[in-house]
Amino acid sequence: MKGKYEVVVVGGGIQGLACAYYLAKRGLRDVLVIERGYIGCGASGRNTAIIHARYTSPAWINLIRESIRLYETLSVELDFNVMFSQRGSLLLAHSEDDLALYAESVKLQNSLKIPSKIISLSEIQDLVPDLNTDDVVGGLFQPDAGTVRHDAVVWGYANAAKKMGVDVEMFTELKGVRLEEGRIKSAITTRGDVNTRIIVNAAGPFGRNIADWVGVKLPNESYRLEAFVTESLKPFLDPIVTSKKYGFYCNQTDRGEFLASGETGRQPSLSTRSSTEKIYEFCKAAVYLFPRLKHARMLRQWAGSFDVTPDYAPLLGPVNTVEGFVLDCGWSRGVMAGPIGGKIIADYVVDGKISYLIEPFMLSRYTTGNLIQEKLHTAIIASGDH
């Protein structure tokens, strides 16, 4: 590790490593990535790795559309198989009101080049024969949505960035930031000071602490996102299936495991310990929706950090008060938008221009009141019983 870099990226997860890779690809290779643990040890390594763009807000749709496009060719670009599988994503409608909301969202999604569509109950029964459809009236289906192997994305970006000259230093923690006349001067790490003019804050749930050091207050809080997988089963579920009514989503992995997750806990927490309460809720929903799982054995369960802002949207781009301090944090969909998040921040650092993909997600929206309005989020903070 040198004593001076053009850019220091804090956080060795998907966002930070993607940013470093795209910086190097743009020709800016004097870049340092520091990670307090090992790469991917945070939220990037503890999630469900589902990618879809079936939203109601143009900002989210545009962002994830571009992320999907990057994911489609990422394995070839990185020369590393990230196992992106476009199996489709089905959002269940449990009422006519659900269906009406989904139909309106499909019009917007189609106008923004997302090939989603409304499908009937009979089409759902053909698509997912094992699904209990007693209280299902239809659904929203996005055929190009899918899943990815999150740790493979981390390793792929890290390997590609290092090949282009980026320094990736694990077990190196940021302990402070020095400013000079309102500009970034240096990063203080556990391995010494590093002079730099730009710090990219991609530190996930720890991003708020880093911002505090430069006098910037961030509105994000971290919650637990819990999940489990069963033993391997014969293939019975192709698409991702989500139910807002039951606060639950699931898919079957390429190893045959049934993977399930859903709404986060009700209290902010950095804990990655699983709870009996949430897993019981997920198991109950899983068995109701897929009765064949009644005798399936759970293989393992885990929890990860899920970063949440008041409008459940990330914090991207520069801040007005500190020159050279760039945000790439507050993600509740960090893996979903991993490629595009890293790319647009890298493009900003190189060009100094705020793209239409960044602009809606800037911190300044909390001053102007232009918050992201999204009606189809799932796996957000639980608000009560169903």
N, C-alpha and C positions, 0 to 999 in steps of 0.2 A: 504494500500500500504506500503510495507516494504522499508527499505533504501538500500537494496542490492538484486540483482537478477543475476542469471547466464546469462540470455538473456533478453534484452528489445526490443520488437517489436513496432515500431512506425507506427501506422495506424490500425484502427479497421474496415477495409473493408475486402473483401473476401480474398485477398492475405495475409494480416497480420494475420487474424484469422485462416486461413487454416494453415499457418506456425506454429502458436502457438499450434494448435491441433496436428499436426504431430510431433512437438517437444515433446509434452507430451506423445504421443503414443510411441515414441522412448525411453521414460523413463526420458526425461529432462523436469521436471515439475516446476522447479524454474524459471518461465517465467512470464514477465509482458508485457501486451499489453496496450499501451496508445493511446487514441483517443481524438482529440481536440474537437469533438462534441459528437454525439451519434453514436453507431456502425452502419455502413452502410450509414452514412449521406453524404458521398462523391460520387465518381464515381460508387461505388458498388450499390448504391441505385437509380442511375439515368442513366439507360442504357436500352438496348433492349434484353439482356440475350439470345442471339443466339449462338449456339455452332456448329461449323463445322470444317472440316480439309481439305477442297478442295483448297489447296494451290499448288504453284509450287516450293517451297523451302523445302528440306528435314528437315531443322531445325524446321520450323513451323509445318509440317506434323507430325513429331515425337512427338512434344510437345502436340499438340491437340489430337492426337490419344490416348496418355496416359491419358489426361484429360477426354476424353469421357469414357474410361474404368473405371476411378474412379467415374464419374458421374453415371454410370449405377448401381452402388451398394451403392451410397452415402446415400440415404435415409435410407437404412437398417443399414449401419455402424453408422450413427449419431443418429439413432432412431428419425428422423425428416424428414418429407416429403418435399424434395426440388423440387418436381413436375417436374422432368426431363422427357420430352416427346420427344421421338425419332420419329418425324414426317417426317424427311427427309428435304433436302435442295436442291433447284433447282436454278442453275445459268443459266440465259438465254443467248443464243448466238444469236446476231442480225446480224451476218455476217459469211461468210465462214472462214474468218480469225479468228474470235472468236472461231469458232468450232475447227479449227486446233490447236489453243493454248490449248483449253480445252482437246482435245484428247491426246496431249502430256502430259499434267498434270495428266490425268487419269492413264497413264502408270506408272508414278512415284508414284502416290498415291496407286495404286494397289500393286506395289512392296514393299511399306511400310505398307501394310495391312489395307488400307482404301478401303472399298468396293464401290467406286464411279464408275460411268459409264456414257457414252454418251447416251443420249436418243433422239429419233427423234421428229420431229414436231408433228406427229400424237400421239406419246406417251405423249407428253406434253399436248396436247388437251384432252386426256383421264384423265391425272393426275390432270389438273387444267382447268376444262371446262369453267370457267368464264373468263379466261385470253384472252385478245386481242392479237392474234398471227400474226397480219398483217406484222410485221417486225421481226418475230422470225423464225430462221432456225433450231433450235435444242437447246440442253442444256446439262449441266453437272449436274448429280443427285447423291447426297450422301445419301443413305437411312438411315444411322444410326446417322445422324446429328439431331439436335433438339433444344428445348428451355428449359429454367429452370426458376424457380421463384427466382430471385436474392436475394430478402430480406430473403427468406427462407434459402438460402445457408448461408447467414451471420448469422442468428439466430442459425441455426443448428451447425455451427462450434463454435460459441461463447458458446452455452450451453454445447456442448461436451467438449470443452477445459476447461471450468470452473469446470465441474464435475471431471476432472482429476487434479485439483489443480492450473491451470493457473489463474493469477489475470488479470482481464480485467477492466481497469479504464477509464470510459468515462469522458468527459469534463476536460481532463488533457492534457495540451499542452507541447510539447517539445520546450524549449526556447534556448537550447544550448547543446554543447557536450564538455566534458573535455578530453584532450589527455595527455598521459604521455609517453614520448620517442616513439612517433609514434603509440601508442596503445590506444584503447578505455579505458577510466578510469571511466567515469560516464556520466549519462544523466541528464541534468538540466531541470526540469519540473516546471510547475506552482504550483506544490504541494511539491516542494523540490527536492533535489538532490538524484539520485539513482545510487549507485555504480554498475558497470557491466563490463564485459569484452567483450560483444558482443552486438552491436546494429544492428537490421535488419531494413533497411529503406524501409518500405512498405507504404509510405505516399502519394502515388499517385501524383497529381499535385504539392504537396508541397515537394516532395522528393528532388528536386533540391536545395531548400533552406537549407535543412538539410545537404546535401552533401557539400554545401558552408562552413558550420561551421567547417568541418574537412579538408578543403582545396582541395576538390575533385570537379571538374567541370563536370556537367552532361549536355548532349546535348538535353535534352527533352524540349518541349514546350507544353502547354495545349491549347486545342481548345474546342469550344462548340460542343456537339453532340445533335442534336435536334430530337424530335420525337412527334408523336401524336397518339391518339386512337379515334376511332369512338364510337358511341353508339353500344350496343350489336346487332348483326345481326344473322340471321340463318346461321348455318355452311355452308360455300361454299369454304373454302380454307384450305387444310390440310397441305401441305409442306410450308416451308419458300421459298419465291421467291425473287431473287435478279437480278437486271439489272444494269450492269456497265454502259451501254449506258446512262441510265437516273439517275445514281448516287443514286440508290433507292433500298431499300429492305423492305419486309413486311411479316407478318404472321397474322393469326387469333388466338386470345387467347382462352383459355378454357372457358372464359365468353362470347365469341362471338364477342369481340371487334376486329376491324381491326387495327393493329398496323403498323405504317410506320416510317421509318427513312432513313437516307442516308448520303451524304457527309457532312463534317463539314464545319464550317465557314472558311473564308479566312484569318482571323487575329487571332493571339494568344489571348486567353481570359480565365479568370477564372470565368466569369459570368455564372450563371445558369438561366438567363432570356431567355425566348423564343423570337424568332423574327418572325414578319409577313412574311418577305422575304422567309426564308427557309421553313416555313410551307406551303406557297403558292406553292413553287416548288414541295414539296412532294405531296400536294393535286393534282396538275396538273398531275404528273406522275401516281399517284394512279388511277385517273379517266380515264386516257388514257389506262392503263394496265387492269383495271377492271371497265368497263363502268357502271356496276351495282351500283357503289359507288357514282354516280352522285348526288343522293339525300340523301345520308347518312349524318347524323349530327355528327360533331366533338364533342367528349365528353370532352377531355382535351388535353393539350400539355405541354411539359416540355423540359428542357435542362439539360445536365450534362457535366462534364469535361472529356475530351478525351485526354489522354497523348500521345504525338507523339514524337518519336526520328527521326533523319534524314532517317533511313531505316525502320521506322514504327515498330520496334521490341523492346522488353523490355530490360532492363538492369538488369542482374542477376549475383549473385555471389560476391566474394570478389574483393576488389580493391588492387592494389599493394602498395599503399602509406600509408595506415592506417590499421594496424592489428586489426581485430575484427569488421570492418565496412563492412556490407554485404548488397548488393543491391537486392531489389525485387520491382522495380519501372519502370517507363517509359512504362507502359502497354497501348497499344491501344486495347488489347483483354483481359483485366484483369479478367472478369467473365468467358469468354470462357476457359481460362487456370487456373482458380482459384484453383481447387484441385491440379493439378500437379505443378503449380508454388509454392504453399505453401509447398508441399511435398519435392520437390527437394532442396529447400533452407533449410528446416529442416534437410534433410539428410546430406547436406553439413555441417551445423553447428555441427551436432553430429559426423560425420565421418571425416570431413576435406578433403573430396575428391570431386573433380569437375566432375560431371557426364557428359556424352555425350549430355544430354538434356540442361545443363547449358552452356557448353563451347561455342557454337556459339553466345550466347547472352551476353557474358561478355563485360564490358566497354572497355577492351583492344582492341576490334575489331576496334575501331576508331583510334587506333595507328597503327595497322597492316594493316588496309585497307580491312579486311575481313568482309565487311558489308553483311547483309542479303539481298539477291536478291529475291524479291517476285513480281510476275506479276498479281496476282489475288486478291489483297486487294480490299475491298469495304469500303465505308464510311470513306474514307481518305480525306485529305484536298482538297477542291474543287479547280480546277485549271482553270476553265473557263466554258463557256456555252456549252451545249450539242447540 
